[in-house]
Every structure is written in structure tokens, then in C-alpha cells.
């Protein structure tokens, strides 16, 4: 896993930070409230405070003011940017937010399945939605949802197949934005 780079705050205080990750076509976001501490020091605020832990004596850490060019060396042996006593004041608080849906989402679990699967779906904009299931020759075999949906909320619908033969089925999510299709494999 890589740490994000290029994050710069132009002022101190509490800042809301949202990290959005897209992988394999799925998007997820987490929002945190972080405190951006003052780390500049020196006569012209051209130096940086670090919490320096002397090698071999980490329990004797102290705050020192160094040139910005020396930061990499200090971090390499375990020092941290900022004052040693800031950590007791710094906090990270998770801000409860709805997930951010960038486009319609549709999935089934388990898949392949035997008799029953749960279809999970979500949309990025509120609107009318139809969730239907078709067999391999294009005949509609089930209507799982037909109505209005709110955006950025996950919905679940059960697909029961007691009277259907084994084979390939297609879940079709029709929204005002377009259509999303998944394959579902019924194995009896």
C-alpha cells in the first residue's frame, strides 16, 4: 500500500480530509477530521519542529528545530515532524458520512449460487429504478425492485430460484442514468 503524496495544508487547525479509492471498478471514500499542527520554527519560520528521539534512547525524546533539508534523515531513524507534546493534543475523529457512489453499483453474493442470492445495488443520483432478472434467452424471470431510490444508499434484494432451472441469469439495473448488467450463475 502506498501513502498518498502531494497533500498540502495552507493553514493550521482542524481539517476534514476525504480519501477516495477506486479499485476494480468499485469506489469507496472515508472522511476523517485531522488537526494540522504548527510545525514551523526559527526566526523567519523557515525551519521545522521535529520530535527527536536519540538513537538508543527513544524514551528521552525532545522537540528540536531543524533545517527543512534535514527532515528525511531524521524521519529515517524514527523522528516525527512536529512537537513531541503535540501527540497528546492531536486527534483523529471519524466523521460519519454516507458512502459516495460515483456510478450505479450492482453485485450478487454468493455467485455462483444455489436457490438464493442477494443482489446489492446503489445509484449515484436519486431517481426511478428497476431491478430485473432475465434468463439466457432474454425472458424476464423476476422483478426484484421497481420504484424510487435515494442516492448513495445501498439496497439489497433476495433472488429466490426454487422454480427456475440451473443456468446463467442476468441482473439488470435500469436507472435514469443508464443500465448496469451482471451475470449470475445458478447451480443446483
Steps between C-alpha positions, in 0.01 A plus 500: 500500500629846415460813706336788315736778395451864415264580789566857612311707757536877477375564853489330839203377701250223441454393137258250349687266265328257263693211348329342199624165370394340173607142433355240267217738409387551860532833676511557874568812703589569862498841664712587803537814707868569564678772692769677300757612756746790472842355417691808381767653718809718474536877477331513157285186542730334247581197714297201621425364848564129536467262790852358518551166672873443554616167351511240776302724738148546356354573844697825513336673201512877471368764261770659285494755217683385182556609141239360261779330301575275800148358541555183292800394712309549825189318381721212377611425858154537658451871573161662432407838355354732767540553870543199732209611717255566213402133483302530822297784345471365146196292422352321205123469505303301247221707350196287425398555139307307243717316247563696183360313199659622175291280271235233531618189686365149460627170645373160613627288788546208499563457129489222382207413727257220582132606532557847659736794452497858629521775241651825632450821307550876536472811282685833494197720426149460646240372257279219376664159488407155371694189597404201285639153438505339154587148387755423227240535219386844616179414684430693818482253791482741796437864593701565817440876533295763318483840663674815618845477662707748696858560390806373690307227686548128452192286445476120512250267337473123530477295179337161570511240224305196623311461168779602262738263320876503547679743270614855431282795602550874458425765761406827327495828693320766294537860627446849362878501437513176301522126545733271696506122441654212694514127435366264766560126484239270653638154586266238647 
